[in-house]
Amino acid sequence: MTAHAFDVSSADFADKVLDASHRVPVIVDFWADWCQPCRTLKPILEKLAAEYEGRFMLAKVDSDRNHELAQHCGVRSIPAVKAFVNGELVDEFAGALPESQVREFIDRLLPSPAEPLRQEALAARERGDLNGARKLMAEAIKHDPRNDASYLDYIDMSLEAGATDEAREILDAVRERCADRERVDALDARLKLAAAGGDADIDALRARIEADPADLDVRLQLANALAAARDYRPALEQLLDIVRRDRAWQDEAGRKTMLTLFTLLAGQARHEDLVREFRLALSRTLN
């Protein structure tokens, strides 16, 4: 045992794993003496625990002596490796992986070395310094090109700055590798709405609708412009009106644009009631 790798039992699991994982990621290796793959994996984990010098902790659990703990943690076969962060199980694998794959597993758990720069960029954006925030986020990307969160933040900031072509190029480049599919889809939806909304004059579009309420093309332009300006309720109202007037118009453009907006707003607590309201209204309109 070392300072970074130690044995754990049912008696001290809460303290040495769950509580400790609020300070640093804790990787738990469930093993047994009779398990040959465990004998292959265990030295790899111990070597990496020493190499990483406390950036993660390795807790080793003899599953034969701690059967109830293994069962509670969902261990069905050994070796089983489970990673805990902030008291929660966040990742796992079973079987003896080669060192390169174990290293990749560990690296996914660790805070990016670019995280301080990323947080500085987010703070600059919060202060209203969008240009400064984008420069800092670009530096964060250079510091750690594997950190997808920095890329997604940069795309978000680029959209806010009106740099839609750059945002689209970067999103297309990182789309397939990003694990945060919900955020990728939301950014993609924002890009579509930004492209459709353009630099439209919202007041002029409203005036045209007042003159001709049946002009669905202008209503769609207005909805896209409102959505691009993040004025979501009136945007959804215009789209719902299109569906009510002619649900099949332009290959169901009203309904499809509403779905794009729902994707954009998904997972944002402040918009949950709005999305629920208009999903119900759309369902009632279609049925």
N, C-alpha and C positions, 0 to 999 in steps of 0.2 A: 504493500500500500504506500501511496505517496500523498502529498498535500492535495493533489488534484484527482486522485483515484482512490476509492475506499469502498469497503463492504457496507451494505445496507441490509437491514432486516425489517420485518413488519413493525417492530417496536420503534424504530427511528426513521422510517420512510417519510413521514410527514415533515419532520424537522430537516433531514438531510437532503430531501428531494423537493418536496412541494414548497416549503418555506424558502429553501436556498435558491430555488429557481426564480424567485423575485429579484435576486441579485445578479445571477449569471445563469445561462442555460445549463440544465442538468440532463445528462444522457444516462439512461438506466440500461444496463446490460443484464438480461435474465439468462442464466447459464446453469450448467450442472456438470459434475465431474465426468459422468459417463458419455457426455455429448462431444463427439469428435469435432463437428463444425465449431462448437464453442471454443475449443482449444486453438482453432485457427483464428477466430475473430478477436478473442479476448486480448492477445498480445498487440494486435493492431490498435485497438481502442486505447490500451494503456500507453502505447508509444505516442499516439496522437495527443492524449491527455497531457503527457509530459512536454511534448513539443509546443502545444498551444499555451502552456504556462498559465493556466487559470482562466483562460477566456471561456472555457466550459469546464464543468466538473463531471467526472465519471463515477457513477454509483453502480456497484456490482451486486446483484441479488442472486443468491443460490436458490433456484426455484424449487429444488427438492426440500429444502429446509424452510421455505417460505411459500408453501403451496397456495395458501389463501390469498396472499398478496399478489402472486402471479395470476391467479384466477381473477382477482378484483381488477387487475390491470389489463385483462383481456388477452393474456398470453395463451396461445394455443399450441405453439411449437417453439423450440429453442434451437439456436440462440434467437432471442427477440430483443430488439433495441428500441427503446421509446424515449422521446425527447420531451422535456417539460420546460416551459417558459411561463413565468408569472403564475405558477401553480396549475397550469393547464397542459394537457397532452397536445403537442402541436405537430408532431411528425413521428414516424416509426418505420422500421423495416424488420424483416425476418430472414434468417439464414446468414451464412458467412459471405459477406461481400468483399471484393478486393479492396485494397487500401485506397485506391483512387476514388472509388465510389463512396467509401466511408468518409473520406475527406470532403467530398462534395456535400454529403449529408450534413456534416458538421458545419461547413461554411454557410449553408443556407440558414442555420440557426443564429449565426453571430451577427451582431450589428455591423452594418457596413462602415468601413473607415471613412466614407464620405458623409456619414450621418450628421456630424457637426455642421458641415457646410450646407447640407440640405436644410437643416433646421434654421440656419442663419438666413438662407434664401426665403424660406417660408415666413420668417419674421419680417424680412424686408418687404415682402408682398403685403403683409398685414398692415405695415406702416404706410402703404400706398406707393412704395418705390418699386414699381413693376419692372422697369428696365434693370435696376440693380439686382432685383430678385432673379431675373433671367440670367444675368451674368454669373451670379453665385451658383445657380443651379447647373449652368454649363460647366463650371469648375468642379462641382460635385460629380458630374458625369465623367469628366476626365479623370478624377481621383479614383473612381470605382465604376468602370464601364459595365459591370455586371449588375449594378443596383437598379433594378427596373423601376422602383418607386421614384427615383430621380428623373428618369425619362418621362414617366407619366406626369409628374409635377411640371416638368418643363413644357410638355405638350399643353397642359392646362393653362400655364402662363402665356404661352404663345398664342393660344386661342383668345385669351383675354386681351392680348396686345394687338390682335388682328392679323397675326402672322400665320394665316391658315395654311398656306402652301408648305411652310416649314413644319407645322404641326402634323399635317397629313403625311409628309415624307418620313418623319420620325416614327409616327404611329405604325405606318406600314412596315417599317424596318424591325420594330420590336414586338409587333402584334402576336406572333406565333409563340414566342418564348415566355411572354408574361403570364404569371400564374393568376394575377388579379383580373379575371375575365370580366367581372362586373364593371370595373373601372374602365377597362379597354372598350367595352361596348358603349359605356356612357360617353366617353370621349369621341368615339366614332359617331355617335348620334349627334353630338355637338358640332362636329365637323360638317355633317350633312346639313344640319339646320343653318350653320353659318354660311355654307355655300349657297343654299337656297335663299336665305334672307338678304345676303349681300349688304349693300349700303342703302337699302330702301328707305324712302321718306315715309315714316309711319303715319304722320298727320295727313300727308297727301293721299295715302292709301285709304285711310278712314274716310276722307272726304269723297273719294270715288265710290266707296261702298254706300255711303249715305245717298249718293246720286243714283246708284244702281245696285240695290241689295242682292239682285240675282246674279251678279258678276262673280262667279265662283273662283275664277282665276285670280282676281284681285284679293278675294278673301284668303286664298292660299298664300299669296305673297305677303299679306299682312300677318297671317299666322306665323310664317317663317321668320319674318322680321321681328315680331314680338318675342318669339322663342329665342332668336339670336341675341336679343336684348335682355334675356332672362325674365321676361314678363310673362310667366307661364300660364296663369289663369286666363287672361284674355286671349292668349294664343290658342288654348284648348277650347275656349268658347267659339272662336271662329271656325276651328276644325270641326267641332261637333255640329255647328250650323251647316257646314258643307255636307256632312253625312246626312243630316235631316233633309236637306233640300234635294240631294241627288247622291245616294250612297255609292253608285257605280261610276260617278264622274271621274274621268282620267284614271281609269283602272284603280278605283277606290283610293284616290290620293288623300282624301280627308281621313279615312280610317288608318291608312298606313302611316301618315304623318303623326297621328295621335299615338300610334304604337311606338314610333321613334322617340317621341317625347316621354312616354312611359319608361322606356329603356334609359333615357337620359336621367330621369328623376329617381330611378329605382335605387333603393338603399339609402336615400337621404331622408332622415327622420323628419326634417322640417317640411317635406313635400308629401309625406305618406297620406295625409288626409286628402290632399288635392288629387293625387293619383287615384285613390280609392273612389272618390266622388266621380271623377270623369270616366273611370273604368265602368262603374255602374251605369252612368248616363249613356255611355256608348253601347253597353250591352242592351239596355232598354230600347235604345233607338234601333238597333239592328234586329231585335226580336219583336 
